Amino acid sequence: MTPRFRQHALAPLLAACALLAGCASGVGISVPLFPGVSIGVGVNSGGDVNLGLGTGVGPVGVGVGVNQRGQVSAGAGVGVSTGVGGGARVGAGVGTGTVIYDPKSAPAVDAPRH
């Protein structure tokens, strides 16, 4: 593959990432702890700060995190990235997540026994 061909092949991928980045609901940064596992911090559009631990193989990743209100969330996604020099990478992706524990939610109440 010649460098010119790679640029043309990468252009649609970068365009798709730019479109998806417009839909992003947050930004963050992560630091690898060891291959395949990283710790990161991010801020979503609602102002929540989240500290998380993630892992991934290829374009697929999963993670768990906690925000400043003690809510624990889990998520999974798929994304792409490219090197920008100095070992750093920039990427975009899509995913889904959910709160798996909320300390302020009402505890489950047992049904009354008669």
N, C-alpha and C positions, 0 to 999 in steps of 0.2 A: 504494500500500500504506500503510495507516494504521499509526502506531506500535503500536497495540494488536494489530493483526494480526501484525506482525513479532514481537512478544513471544511470541504463541502459536505461530507457525511456528518460532521458535528453541528453544522449550522441549524438543521431542523431540530435537533435535540436541544440546543441552546435556546432556540425560539420557544419550544414547548416549556422549557424551564422558566423562561421569562414570563410566559403567560400564567403558569402555575404559581410563580412567586407573587404575582398580583393578588392571588387568592389566599396567601399565607396569613395566618392569624398570630404569628409571633416570630421572634428571632432569638437566636441563642448561639452559644459557643460551647464546644466540648473539647476535652483533652483526653487522649488515649492513656489508659492505665497500663494496658498491655494489649497485644494484638486481639482485636475483636471486641474489646470492652473499653468504654469511655465514661467519664463523668462530665456532666455539663450543667450549665445554668442558662435559663432562658426567661423571656418576658413575653406574655401573650397580649393580644389587643385589649384585654380587659384590665391590664396592669398587674396581673398575678405574676409573681416571680416563682420559678420552679427550679429545684435542684434535683437532678436525676442521674440515673445509672442506666446505660444502654449497651446493647450488643447487636451485632449484625453480621450477616454473611452475604457478600455481594451487595445487591441493591436492597435487600430486605433487612429491616431492623425492628427490634422490640426494646421497650424500656419501661422503667417505673420511676416515678418522681414524687416529690412532696412540695407543696407550696407554702407560703407564709401563714396560711390559715390552718395548716395541718392536714389538708386534704391530700390523700394519696391517690395517684392516678397511674394507669397503665395504658400503653399504647403500642401500636404497630404501624409500620409504614414502609413505603418503597421510595427510593430516590436515586438521584444521580449527582455526581460531583466531578470537579476537575481541579487539577493542581494549579496553584497560583504562584508557586515559588517558595523556596525556603521550607519545604515540607508541609506548607499550609494547603488546605483545600476549601473550595466554596461549592455549595450544592443547593439543590432544591428538591422537594419531595412532597408527597401526599400521604396522609395516614389517618388513622382514627384512634380515638382514645376515650377513656371513661374514668370517672372517679370510682375507685373501689373501696374507699373508706373516707368518711366525712365525720370528724369528731363532733360536729354541731348537729348532725341529723338525729332525729328522735330514735331512741333505741326501740327495737322490736318489742311489742307488748304481747305477752301470752294471753290467750283467750281465757276469760273467767271460767273457773271450774265450779260445777254445781254438785 
